Amino acid sequence: MTNSLDFMVLVEQARELVRELSIEEYQHDDRWQLIDVREDHEWLKDRLPLAKHLSRGILERDIGKRFPDKSVALLLYSASGQRAILAALSLQRLGYRNVASLDGGYRAWCAHELPLVQD
C-alpha cells in the first residue's frame, strides 16, 4: 500500500516531535509498556510479545482507563511505525510524558526474526 504524500508529510512533521526507540533499546529496558496501535485484524493475526492492544481508532478515548498514570513509559508500535508516531504525538498532547514509537514497528521486528505471539 502506498501512502499519500500528505500523510507522509504529516508523519515526518510528527517524527520531529516524537522519540523513536530501536528494538535493541526496547529489549534492554524493561520499563516500557508495549502498545500495539494496529487495527484489530492485524492484532488478531499476531503481535509482539507482552504487547497490549489499543488500536489507533480508540487510543485517545481509552488510554486513560488503561494507563491513568501519565508518567508511565509507553512504547507504541504499528506495522511500519508511521501510525505509532502519530499516536505517540497524540498521547503527548494528552499529557503523557514518557511516550515513544518503536522504530520500524512490526515489520522491523519481523526483519530481526524475533518471536511473535499468536492466539
N, C-alpha and C positions, 0 to 999 in steps of 0.2 A: 504494500500500500504506500502510495506516495503522498506525503503531507503537503498541504498548500504552503505557498510562500508566506502568507500572513501568519499561519500557525508557527512556522519555523522562526520568523522574526520575533513573535511573542515568546517562544521558548528561549531564544538567545537573550532577550532582554531579562527574562526571569533568571536565567543561568548566572547572570552577573550579581544577583542578589541572594543566591541560594548556595549553601555549602554542598559540594559533592564529595562523597566518601567512596574510596576504592573498595573493592571486595576484600583486599588484604587488610585495610584499615578496619573494616567491619569485623573481620574474623579475629582480630587481635584486641577487640574492645567489646566486652560483653554487656556494657551498659545500654546498648541500643535496643529499643523495641522496634522490631521489623514489621512494617505495614505494607501490604500488597494493595495498591490502589487500582489494579486492573479490574476489568469487568468480571461479573460473576462467572461467565462461561470460561474465561481464562483461568480463574482461580480454581474452578472445579476440575480442570484438566490436570494441572499440577502447580506446585508452588515451592518457594524456598522453605527449608526447614525453619521452624519457630516463627513463621510469619503469621500475622493476624490479618484479617481481610476487612478493609473499609474501602469500597470502590470509590473512584473519583466522584461519582454521581451523588454519593451520600456523605462523603468525608466531612465537609464543613458542618453538616447538620448533626452528625453523630459523634464527632471526635470528643466533645466534652463529656459525653456519657461514658465513653471507653477510657479516656485519659483526662480526668479533670485537673490533674497537676500540670500546669503549663511549663514546668521546668523539666519534665521528663524528656529523655533523649529519644526522639522518633526518627527512624530511618525509613524513608519511603522508597518503594520501587514500582516500576511499571515495566512494560515489555522492553522498551529501549531506553527508558529513563526520562523521556520527554514529559509525559503526563505526571510523573513523580516530581519533576522540577516545578511544574505549575502548581501542583498540590502542596508542595513544601512552601512555596511563596504564599499561598493562600493561608496555610497554618501560621506562618509568621505574622501575617496581617491579623489573624485572630488572637495573637498574643503568645503563641508558643515560641519559646526562646531557644530551644535546642533541637532544631529540625535540620535534616539533611536528606539528600537524594542519593541513592546508590548509583554510582557512575556506570552507565551502560545497562543497568537494570537486569531483568530476567535473561535477556539474550547474552549479556556478558557473563552471567553466572553459568549459563549453559556452555558457552565457549570455553570456560575454565574447566568444564566437565565435572562440576560439583554436583552433589546429590540434590534430588528433588523429592518432594512428598506428593503421593497420590492417595486418593481415598480408595 
